[in-house]
Amino acid sequence: MTVAIAADVLQLAVFPLFVEGAISPADDLVDLCIAGVLSSLVGWHWEFAPSFLAKLVPGVDLVPLWTLAVANVYRKSKQIAVGAEAKRGG
């Protein structure tokens, strides 16, 4: 979660550098690196694909998509863990 928050804060705080959206190589490099780091930390999840693709649209960097994607993955993993625990207990 910290990596996703740091990436979103970087892209929001340094917004003038990344304002070009799809034509900003620096923004694309940050997103590519973050996608790789998050995939290695929590595994590949489909929630990362829309976050990566949406970051290519100018202005969408105002939405913390990496943080939302990681939060969604975390929420789903907790639901799966609770479901597995319920099956063992019941």
C-alpha positions in Angstrom: 0.0 0.0 0.0 2.9 2.3 0.8 4.4 1.9 -2.7 1.0 2.7 -4.3 0.5 5.8 -2.1 4.0 7.0 -2.8 3.5 6.7 -6.5 0.2 8.6 -6.5 1.7 11.3 -4.3 4.7 11.6 -6.6 2.4 11.9 -9.6 0.2 14.5 -7.8 2.9 16.5 -6.2 5.1 16.7 -9.3 2.0 17.2 -11.5 3.5 19.9 -13.8 6.2 17.4 -14.8 3.7 14.7 -15.6 0.8 16.8 -17.1 1.3 15.6 -20.6 -0.4 12.2 -19.8 0.2 9.7 -22.6 3.0 11.7 -24.1 5.0 12.0 -20.9 7.9 9.5 -20.9 8.6 10.3 -17.2 5.0 9.5 -16.2 5.0 6.3 -18.3 8.3 5.2 -16.7 6.9 5.8 -13.2 3.8 3.8 -14.0 5.7 1.0 -15.6 8.0 0.7 -12.6 5.1 0.9 -10.1 3.2 -1.8 -12.0 6.3 -4.0 -11.9 7.0 -3.4 -8.2 3.4 -3.9 -7.2 3.1 -7.1 -9.2 6.3 -8.5 -7.6 5.0 -7.5 -4.1 1.4 -8.7 -4.2 1.3 -10.7 -7.5 -0.4 -9.9 -10.7 -4.0 -8.7 -10.4 -6.4 -7.5 -13.1 -7.0 -4.4 -11.0 -3.6 -3.1 -12.0 -4.3 -3.2 -15.8 -7.0 -0.4 -15.7 -4.9 1.6 -13.4 -1.9 1.4 -15.7 -4.0 2.2 -18.9 -6.0 5.0 -17.3 -2.8 6.7 -16.3 -2.1 7.2 -20.0 -5.1 9.6 -20.2 -4.2 13.2 -19.5 -5.8 14.5 -16.3 -6.5 11.1 -14.9 -3.4 11.3 -12.6 -5.6 13.4 -10.4 -7.2 10.1 -9.3 -5.1 7.9 -7.0 -5.6 4.8 -9.2 -2.6 2.8 -7.9 -3.8 3.3 -4.3 -7.4 2.3 -5.2 -6.2 -0.8 -7.1 -4.0 -2.0 -4.2 -6.9 -1.3 -1.7 -9.2 -3.3 -3.9 -6.8 -6.2 -4.1 -6.3 -6.1 -0.3 -10.1 -6.1 0.2 -10.6 -9.0 -2.1 -7.8 -11.0 -0.4 -9.4 -10.5 3.0 -12.7 -11.7 1.7 -11.1 -14.8 0.3 -9.3 -15.4 3.6 -12.5 -15.0 5.6 -14.4 -17.4 3.2 -11.6 -20.0 3.5 -11.7 -19.7 7.3 -15.5 -20.1 7.3 -15.2 -23.3 5.2 -12.7 -24.8 7.6 -14.7 -23.9 10.6 -18.1 -25.0 9.2 
